[in-house]
Amino acid sequence: MQKYYIGLASTFHDSAIAIMNNEGQILFAEATERRMQFKRALNCPPDNFDVGRILKKYCDTGADFVVATSWSDNYLQFLNRLERFGFFSEKTLQNPLLKQHSKYLFSKNSIYTVLKLQHQFMKKVGTGILLNVNQHFPGSSVTFKSYQHHLTHAAYACYSSPHADGACLIMDGFGEGSSVSLFDYRDDKLKQLWFHKGPESLGWFYELVTDLCGFDWFTGEEWKVMGLAPYGKVNQDCYILLKELCQYKNGHLKYPSEERIKEILTALITFKRPGGSSPWEAADLAYTGQLVFSELALDLLKDAEDLQLSQNLIIGGGCGLNSSFNGTVVDKTGFKNVFVPSAPADDGNAIGAAMLAYKEDNPTKIVGSKPFFSPYLGSSVSDETIKRLVQLGKISKVRHLPLTVHKETAKLLSEGKLVGWVQGKAEFGPRSLGNRSILADPRPQNMKEIINARVKFREEFRPFAPSILHEFGEEYFVNYQETPYMERTLIFREEVKAKIPAVVHANDTGRLQTVKKEWNPSYYKLISAFNDITGVPIVLNTSLNIMGKPIIHSVEDAIGMFYTTGLDVLVLNDYIIEK
């Protein structure tokens, strides 16, 4: 009998759903924010919105279902006990001690909020799947499984990696009592070697820096800190305070005493960017915070390296999105290879949970698809929908070019046009990888300013990514490393920077995406055609959205963005629409 494994990323933020068949193949994976067009989908379960349609599309009738979630049952029972003891009542918030410390990020008040939201979320997640299976798959059974949070991070990161073995480091905000874990991955098995137990966290440390810079960590604006940091320099007084606030010693992150934490945070607040002031005022703070984060993470990696588990490092957890740090690991450690999946944060746990459930039922089968795990797992764009749009939408300037769409798009790019590029299945993870992208010519000096002003409407210090044909990687980057998911920044070679100034960041780096024909044929053909015209094997790539919104999900989203921004061209599969 056919069996499907439904993975649910069940954190109250960045929830997601994944569907795996009983051959171990991921059929579908998508973050809730895409379908809802609500950034991070805060407090929105992944299985309560249009789930029946998704299940009917990918699952056969008569099949059984295993629903796997990304927090363990032990953790849910712990939160249930807190609820029984009245921890989540309004009286707790009135506690004088909590009121006294509420202005500090590391206070019990902030932990209270996170735990309460997580508990509310975990109690409900999975009920949508159960109801939809009962409605659309009568007679099918549903089994529930749950897995420890860091284990689901590790499963997704390791099983989707190109490596058969690796030292897997998980770094995040706070997952079931720990924020850092180390796993040994070999023989298609995961063994947790150690974990840091306690509230200390690199994720929360970076959230503090984000808050001090005047950005909103709760809605995921850590990206802005990374973008702003290269424009700053070390603030020595702030550096000393941050180094004392969070230290790494003898295998553990350490905070000072509660009294000293209050003193440090009081001092740090004096550096906070005033509301309404220019983000540029926080450049030194962003640089300093990124520096301290990197030093702490490297200390962790040194201990992992000393265990000599593998020359391959695999990074998972939300801190794996720190592309500025990821690009330095090979140069600053003894690891020869670094892998970060396309969705290392909590959304990726949907796939991780499904993988663990499948592995539990099929212990002898290999999980994942090596050497390349495709990120193109989301909703697809239907040709039928596009045809109806063309027929009924009174669009005057449209061409259907099934054989030459890549060549015509490359020509338009070379002429300076801003292109919305929508192809096939959407990327799983927070970054556009050539299927839901805004593309532009990287050669004009002012292209970044043009896109920010006409389309993205975002801060000028935030960089755009270079998508590069793999065979030209060594020519353009120092110590080039394959970067399939735009997960690290590397330094451009001095002699090429003048060719592509629009994708060179202030510190001479680029958060690149390696493009290979076998990974994404249509995107590879487009960049190759652009290279034929211009002699440049790179296009500027940024996500097809405006600031504060998720990447577009549907044809309707794409059309809406096309006609309300300064995009010149919209390519939907083989159709080119121009204004």
Secondary structure, DSSP 8 states (H G I E B T S, - for coil): --EEEEEEE-SSSS-EEEEE-TTS-EEEEEEHHHHHT-GGGTT--TTSSSHHHHHHHHS-TT-EEEEEESS-HHHHHHHHHHHHTTTTSHHHHT-HHHHHHTTSTTSHHHHHHHHHHHHHHHHHTTHHHHHHHHHHSTT--EEEEE--HHHHHHHHHHHTSS-SEEEEEEEEEEETTEEEEEEEEETTEEEEEEEEESS--HHHHHHHHHHHTT--GGGTTHHHHHHHGGG----HHHHHHHHHHSEEETTEEE---HHHHHHHHHHHHTTS--TTS-GGGGHHHHHHHHHHHHHHHHHHHHHHHHTT--SEEEEESGGGG-HHHHTTHHHHSS-SEEE--S--SGGGHHHHHHHHHHHHH-TTS--S-SS----EEEEE--HHHHHHHHHHTT-SSEEE-TTTHHHHHHHHHHTT--EEEE-SEEESSSS--SSEEEEE-S-STTHHHHHIIIII---TT---EEEEEGGGHHHHBTT----TTS--EEEB-GGGGGG-GGG--TTSEEE-EEE-TTT-HHHHHHHHHHHHHHS--EEEEEESS-TTS----SHHHHHHHHHHS---EEEETTEEEE-
